[in-house]
Each structure stands twice: as structure tokens, then as C-alpha cells.
Amino acid sequence: MKAVRIHKYHEMPKLDDVPEPEITGPWDVIVKIGAAGLCRTDLHIIEGQWDPIQNPTLPYILGHENAGWVHAVGSAVTNVEVGDTVIMHPLVTCGLCAECRRGNDSHCSNATFPGLNTEGGMAEYMLTNARAVVKLDPMLEPRDIAALADAGLTAYHAVRKTIPKLHPGTHVVVMGSGGLGHIGIQSLLALTPAQITVIDKSEAALELAKELGAHHTVLSTDDEAVIKQVHDITGGGAHVVLDFIAEMGMELLGPQLIRNQGDYYVIGYGGMVKIETLSIISREINVIGNLVGTYEDLVQLMTLTAEGKISLHTSVYDLEAYADAINDLDNGRLVGRGILVP
């Protein structure tokens, strides 16, 4: 089969011919890939940022946002059948460790992470397990929902955590209306009554935010102008800031946009948050990290998707055009999410 594999960090991946995966265990599931999402994390993988954490053996297949149709199953699999439309949770978990038992499978002690430390889904077929597959309404097309496996799940997971803080009359700021942010906006509209202000350097991304239902938008220019506009809109700062960028200086701006006792959620990454400890204490502010989401988060997200409350804005590329997609993402030419289709 054809597969996009990373051979060396800081170099463009290659399209290789590799053997198709095979069923070897009772819980194995092989999925015929219908679509694989392209994520900014893939850029960070190529840059080598994830190597100290995941330490994968190169070369391996990229792709951690995957959806398709069940192709083959192991002898113990009962939750899906051949032909079912499925989306895959980004982690393949054990189900037996303490975190899995609590339903906190994002922190499984024995998880593998396809696309980061084992073979991913930028290929024609992918091996996963029964715990990772979510059966979907067959009306959903993999190319329309694949990126919800990580981008959507991560955004939804963060928004779901903000619910206790975002009651009527509160303000939330969304930093970045791109691949994650535009899903975050829709999740906020579906789950909270808060007023939503979106910040982005792209006018096209802000137009998308308005179309989705954001109440206010702010073009990211210089920090002081952004701070003033946000404080004027929110009456002194947001109750919650969701930073879907968290690099290139946005992670320094974000904490300045929350009011006292506000929450700054870090969802994107690549930068370094710098806040004086005295400021954290005197203002009683919180910095909250977010790692993908649980299996239950993904089930809820797919329910909202089937109901038409969440949708992806995508740019679709043939698998063979993966390099064009990577370059478009890296150079800011993508609005929404890049999707590779075998």
C-alpha cells in the first residue's frame, strides 16, 4: 500500500510502498482509510519536537486523525463489523490501567499513539484496536469528519472543561480560528451561553468565525491594541481564554486577556507561557493544559456532528499531494483543516 512516512527530522516525508497491516491479535481492527487529517502537530513531528516524548523508530507512517471503513477484525471484536464507518480515537489504549478504568483513557499508562510513535493513517490501511474505533452514522463521510479525531476532540475536550465557568453573561476569547479554533467556536455555541470573541491574524479566518456565529472578532495586530479591544468588549477581560495557537507570541498575549480569577487554557503549543508567580497569586488566575480528549468526548462530539451542530471546514488533497498540503499548512494558506484522501 501507499503510505506517507517520516524518514528523517527536518525533511519532507516520503510516499513509500509498504506492506498492508495484518490481524495478529483478537482485538485488532484494520481500517480502510477514507481520510486522514493534517495537523500542525504533524509539522512539529517533522521538526523533531515530539521525539524526546514519543521516541519513535524511524521511518514510520504519519497521521493521527483518521476515519474510514472497517476492513478486517480480530476474533474478539464485537463492537464493529466489516464495512462499518468509523472514526479512530487518536490513542490506542489498554483498558486495564487505573486511568482507563476511570474513563480517563487519554492518560492510559500503556497507550500507543498512531502517527506519533507507531504507524498512523496517512496510508491506504491502518491497524488499530476495538477500543479506539467509534462506529458512525453511515451518512457521515470520512473526508468530512476525519480531523475531528484529534482537532475536533481536542477542541471539544477543552470547551467541555470550561462549562462550569461559562454561565450566561460571561465572556470567552478564542485565540485562532483555524483547524482547531473553528471547531472550538462551534463547541462553545453548542455547549455554553457565553459571548464569544475570536482573535486571529487572518481576515479570512475571522470571516469564518463570524459565519459560524462568533459574537465579536478582533484582528491580531499589535498586542496593546488587541488587549484594549478585548478588554473593551469583555468589560475588563475574559472569564476564559482558549488559546488554540500558543506559539509565536500568542502564549504571551493570552494571559493578559483574562480578568482576575480567569482561566487561560493552553491547547496549541510550541511556545512558552511566562507569567510572574506574584501575578498568578494576586490575580488568582489559572493556566490549564489540554491533551486530546477521552473516548466519551469523541462519542459526544460525533453525536453533535451527526445532529449538524459541528462541521469541519476542509481543504482536500489526494494522498500523493501530501507535500503540497504540508507546505500550504506551514505557510498559512489553509483555512480550516487539511485532509488527505488515499
C-alpha positions as a printed Julia matrix, in Angstrom:
342×3 Matrix{Float64}:
   0.0     0.0    0.0
   0.98    3.67  -0.32
   1.94    5.45   2.9
   3.41    8.84   3.9
   6.41    8.1    6.13
   8.84   10.3    8.0
  12.42    9.13   7.48
  14.41   11.98   9.0
  13.53   15.05  11.05
  13.57   18.45   9.32
  13.0    16.75   5.94
   9.84   16.32   3.91
   8.26   12.86   4.46
   8.19   10.41   1.56
   5.44    8.42  -0.15
   6.51    4.8    0.17
   5.24    1.37  -0.82
   4.88   -0.69   2.37
   3.14   -3.96   3.33
  -0.52   -3.78   4.35
  -1.16   -4.38   8.08
  -2.4    -7.8    9.2
  -4.62   -9.05  12.02
  -2.41  -10.62  14.69
  -4.44  -10.23  17.89
  -8.07  -10.86  18.91
  -8.85   -7.16  19.49
  -7.21   -5.9   16.3
  -9.16   -3.83  13.79
  -7.87   -2.91  10.33
  -9.48    0.17   8.81
  -9.52    1.07   5.14
  -8.64    4.75   5.4
 -11.16    7.13   3.87
  -9.38   10.28   5.05
  -6.54   11.41   7.28
  -6.34   14.89   8.76
  -3.23   17.05   8.51
  -2.44   18.75  11.8
   0.04   21.37  12.99
   1.3    18.59  15.24
   2.49   16.88  12.06
   4.68   19.91  11.39
   6.05   19.68  14.92
   6.7    15.95  14.42
   8.69   16.71  11.27
  10.62   19.33  13.26
  11.51   16.65  15.83
   9.66   18.29  18.74
   7.91   15.06  19.72
  11.0    12.84  19.51
  12.06   13.24  23.19
   8.49   12.46  24.34
   7.43    9.65  21.98
  10.83    8.43  20.77
   9.54    6.63  17.66
  11.62    4.37  15.47
  12.05    5.96  12.03
  10.74    5.56   9.42
   7.07    5.3   10.33
   3.69    6.38   8.91
   2.31    9.78   9.91
  -1.36   10.53  10.55
  -3.21   10.69  13.88
  -6.62   11.97  12.64
  -8.17    9.05  10.84
 -11.54    7.77   9.65
 -12.68    5.14   7.21
 -14.38    1.75   6.96
 -13.68   -1.44   8.89
 -11.74   -3.81   6.64
 -10.98   -6.72   8.99
 -11.42   -7.58  12.68
  -9.88   -9.93  15.22
 -11.75  -12.85  16.74
 -12.85  -10.99  19.91
 -14.16   -7.81  18.27
 -17.92   -7.34  18.64
 -18.45   -3.56  18.65
 -17.85   -3.11  14.9
 -18.19   -5.22  11.77
 -16.55   -5.2    8.35
 -17.98   -2.32   6.35
 -18.88   -0.07   9.3
 -17.94    3.61   9.04
 -15.63    4.52  11.93
 -13.5     7.28  13.34
 -10.48    6.4   15.46
  -9.65    7.85  18.84
  -6.06    9.07  18.47
  -4.8     6.81  21.26
  -4.87    3.01  21.22
  -5.41    2.19  24.89
  -5.22   -0.92  27.09
  -8.49   -0.66  29.05
  -6.86   -2.17  32.14
  -4.74    0.53  33.8
  -6.09    2.83  36.53
  -6.66    5.76  34.16
  -8.55    3.62  31.63
 -10.69    2.18  34.44
 -11.63    5.75  35.43
 -12.56    6.59  31.84
  -9.53    8.87  31.6
  -8.15    6.94  28.65
  -6.25    9.96  27.28
  -3.7     9.19  30.01
  -3.56    5.41  29.58
  -0.31    4.05  31.0
   0.14    1.64  28.1
  -1.18    3.63  25.16
   0.31    3.82  21.72
  -0.19    6.94  19.61
  -0.57    6.14  15.89
   1.12    8.8   13.82
   3.39    9.82  16.69
   5.06    6.66  17.98
   3.61    3.91  15.78
   2.15    3.52  12.29
  -0.52    6.15  11.56
  -3.25    6.66   9.0
  -1.71    8.62   6.12
  -1.96    5.4    4.15
  -4.47    3.13   2.49
  -4.97    0.92   5.57
  -4.29    1.26   9.31
  -4.1    -1.16  12.22
  -5.87   -0.13  15.44
  -7.9    -1.91  18.14
 -11.53   -2.29  19.14
 -11.26    0.27  21.96
 -10.18    3.02  19.58
 -12.95    2.8   16.97
 -16.2     4.76  17.22
 -18.95    3.46  14.95
 -20.58    6.29  13.0
 -23.79    7.01  11.22
 -23.07    5.73   7.67
 -24.31    9.07   6.31
 -21.07   10.64   7.58
 -18.25   10.69   5.03
 -14.71   10.11   6.39
 -13.33   13.12   4.48
 -15.85   15.35   6.26
 -15.07   14.19   9.79
 -11.56   12.66   9.96
  -9.94   15.7   11.58
 -12.47   15.56  14.4
 -10.44   12.6   15.7
  -7.83   15.0   17.12
  -8.52   18.62  16.24
 -12.2    18.29  16.99
 -11.65   16.07  20.02
  -9.03   18.37  21.5
 -11.17   21.48  20.99
 -14.3    19.79  22.34
 -12.44   18.41  25.38
 -11.18   21.89  26.29
 -14.58   23.51  25.81
 -16.31   20.84  27.84
 -13.98   21.65  30.77
 -14.97   25.34  30.64
 -18.71   24.71  31.14
 -18.77   25.42  34.91
 -17.17   28.84  34.29
 -19.21   29.96  31.27
 -22.68   30.79  32.54
 -24.96   33.46  30.95
 -23.28   36.87  30.86
 -19.72   35.55  30.72
 -17.11   36.13  28.02
 -14.77   33.67  26.34
 -11.93   34.58  23.99
 -10.86   32.14  21.28
  -7.32   32.7   20.01
  -7.1    31.3   16.48
  -9.97   30.37  14.19
  -8.07   27.77  12.22
  -8.17   23.98  12.21
  -8.81   23.69  15.97
 -10.3    27.08  16.7
 -13.21   26.89  14.28
 -14.31   23.65  15.95
 -13.88   25.26  19.36
 -16.22   28.07  18.35
 -18.92   25.6   17.3
 -18.44   23.6   20.5
 -18.82   26.75  22.6
 -22.03   27.62  20.78
 -23.38   24.1   21.31
 -22.44   23.8   25.0
 -22.37   27.3   26.56
 -24.29   30.6   26.56
 -21.11   32.73  26.72
 -20.29   35.68  24.49
 -17.53   34.6   22.09
 -14.73   36.88  20.89
 -12.3    35.49  18.31
  -8.76   36.74  17.66
  -6.83   35.86  14.51
  -4.28   37.48  12.2
  -6.17   36.21   9.15
  -9.17   38.18   7.95
 -10.44   35.05   6.16
 -10.33   33.11   9.44
 -12.25   35.9   11.18
 -14.88   35.84   8.43
 -15.24   32.1    9.03
 -15.63   32.78  12.76
 -18.44   35.26  12.06
 -20.18   32.79   9.75
 -20.05   30.17  12.49
 -21.68   32.51  14.99
 -18.91   34.3   16.92
 -20.28   37.45  18.56
 -17.12   39.58  18.16
 -13.87   39.37  16.19
 -10.53   41.12  16.68
  -7.82   41.28  14.03
  -4.48   40.42  15.64
  -2.22   43.42  15.11
  -0.02   44.72  17.93
  -0.59   43.32  21.41
  -1.6    46.59  23.06
  -4.35   47.2   20.5
  -5.65   43.66  20.92
  -5.62   43.91  24.73
  -7.56   47.19  24.62
 -10.17   45.86  22.2
 -10.68   42.66  24.17
 -10.94   44.48  27.49
 -13.46   46.9   25.97
 -15.57   44.06  24.54
 -15.46   41.93  27.69
 -15.67   44.71  30.26
 -12.26   44.11  31.78
 -11.09   40.76  30.46
 -12.45   37.35  29.56
 -13.56   34.79  32.09
 -11.92   32.13  29.89
  -9.33   32.31  27.13
  -8.89   29.3   24.83
  -5.51   29.56  23.09
  -5.52   27.33  20.03
  -2.17   28.75  18.88
   0.09   29.13  21.96
   3.2    29.99  19.98
   4.66   32.9   18.01
   3.96   35.24  20.93
   0.28   34.41  21.32
   1.1    32.48  24.51
   2.45   35.73  25.98
  -0.63   37.69  24.97
  -3.26   35.19  26.14
  -2.81   35.57  29.91
  -3.19   39.33  29.55
  -6.69   38.9   28.15
  -8.25   37.22  31.2
  -9.79   39.04  34.15
  -8.96   38.28  37.79
  -9.8    34.65  38.62
  -9.88   33.94  34.9
  -8.76   30.71  33.22
  -6.18   30.51  30.41
  -6.48   27.22  28.51
  -3.43   26.11  26.54
  -4.49   23.92  23.59
  -1.99   24.8   20.88
   1.7    24.52  21.69
   5.17   25.43  20.55
   5.81   28.5   22.7
   6.46   29.09  26.4
   3.98   30.61  28.84
   5.65   33.22  31.05
   3.65   34.62  33.97
   5.1    36.08  37.14
   4.19   33.94  40.12
   3.06   37.06  42.01
   0.6    37.78  39.21
  -0.77   34.23  39.37
  -1.28   34.53  43.12
  -2.57   38.11  43.35
  -4.99   37.69  40.44
  -5.91   34.06  41.28
  -5.63   33.07  37.65
  -5.33   29.54  36.33
  -3.28   28.06  33.48
  -4.86   24.8   32.29
  -3.35   22.29  29.87
  -5.32   20.11  27.47
  -4.36   16.8   25.87
  -6.72   15.47  23.19
  -9.82   14.03  24.94
 -11.47   10.87  26.15
 -13.34    8.23  24.17
 -16.57    9.61  25.68
 -15.64   13.11  24.48
 -15.29   11.72  20.96
 -18.65    9.92  21.15
 -20.35   13.16  22.25
 -18.6    15.16  19.53
 -19.73   12.72  16.86
 -23.29   12.95  18.16
 -23.2    16.73  17.73
 -21.73   16.23  14.26
 -24.49   13.84  13.22
 -27.0    16.43  14.51
 -25.42   19.09  12.28
 -24.13   21.24  15.16
 -20.43   20.66  14.38
 -18.91   20.68  10.91
 -15.39   20.86   9.55
 -14.19   23.38   7.01
 -11.65   21.48   4.96
  -9.25   21.55   2.03
  -8.99   18.08   0.47
  -5.79   16.73  -1.13
  -5.01   13.39  -2.74
  -2.59   11.34  -0.63
   0.02   11.76  -3.38
  -0.23   15.56  -2.9
   0.74   15.34   0.78
   3.75   17.65   0.28
   1.53   20.39  -1.15
  -0.77   20.05   1.85
   2.13   20.22   4.31
   3.56   23.31   2.6
   0.16   25.02   2.49
  -0.33   24.41   6.22
   3.2    25.53   7.08
   2.8    28.75   5.09
  -0.63   29.71   6.41
  -2.53   29.06   3.2
  -5.08   26.69   4.77
  -8.36   27.95   6.2
  -9.91   25.15   8.21
  -8.34   21.7    8.07
  -6.24   19.88   5.5
  -7.48   16.38   4.61
  -5.53   13.66   2.75
  -7.6    11.1    0.83
  -5.99    7.85  -0.44
